[in-house]
């Protein structure tokens, strides 16, 4: 998946970073993604952070604008 920008504003930054920090949201270096079953415009990224945590990020993907907007993220146990 190719995208040109990650969309951040006060709303999604606050929500996405409730369980992990913004620097741990691993969209830019994710090696694996898969679309969730119930939302066609969303993607799930899972990868290791630079610090070694396995993190999953849910993001909205806008193919026309080639952007992703993080919605939420969590550390895998």
C-alpha positions in Angstrom: 0.0 0.0 0.0 1.4 3.4 -1.0 0.4 6.6 0.7 1.8 10.1 0.7 0.7 11.5 4.0 -0.5 10.5 7.5 -3.3 12.7 8.7 -3.0 13.9 12.3 -5.2 16.4 14.2 -6.1 16.9 17.8 -9.0 14.4 17.6 -7.3 11.4 16.1 -4.0 12.1 17.8 -5.7 12.0 21.2 -7.7 8.8 20.5 -5.0 6.9 18.6 -2.5 7.6 21.4 -4.5 6.4 24.4 -2.6 3.1 24.6 0.6 3.7 22.7 2.6 6.9 21.9 2.6 8.6 18.5 6.1 7.5 17.8 5.0 3.9 18.4 2.3 4.0 15.7 4.1 2.0 13.1 2.4 2.9 9.8 5.5 4.2 8.0 7.6 1.1 8.7 4.9 -1.6 8.8 5.7 -4.7 6.9 2.2 -6.2 7.2 -1.3 -4.9 6.7 -4.7 -6.3 6.1 -8.1 -4.8 5.6 -10.6 -5.4 8.4 -13.7 -7.4 7.4 -16.3 -4.9 8.5 -14.9 -1.6 7.2 -13.7 -1.4 3.6 -12.0 2.0 4.0 -9.9 0.9 7.0 -6.7 -1.1 7.2 -4.9 -2.8 10.1 -1.1 -2.4 10.3 0.9 -4.7 12.6 4.6 -4.5 13.2 7.3 -4.1 15.8 8.2 -0.6 16.9 11.9 0.4 17.0 11.7 -0.4 20.8 10.5 -3.9 20.2 6.8 -3.7 21.0 4.4 -5.4 18.6 1.7 -2.7 17.9 -1.5 -2.9 15.8 -2.9 0.3 14.3 -6.3 0.8 12.7 -6.3 3.6 10.1 -8.7 4.9 7.5 -7.2 4.8 4.0 -8.2 7.3 1.4 -7.0 5.9 -1.9 -8.0 8.9 -3.9 -5.9 11.3 -1.7 -3.4 8.6 -0.9 -3.5 9.3 2.8 -3.9 7.3 6.0 -5.6 8.6 9.2 -4.8 6.6 12.4 -7.9 5.9 14.4 -6.7 3.7 17.3 -3.7 1.6 18.2 -2.7 -0.9 20.9 0.2 -3.1 22.0 -0.2 -6.8 21.2 0.2 -9.1 24.1 
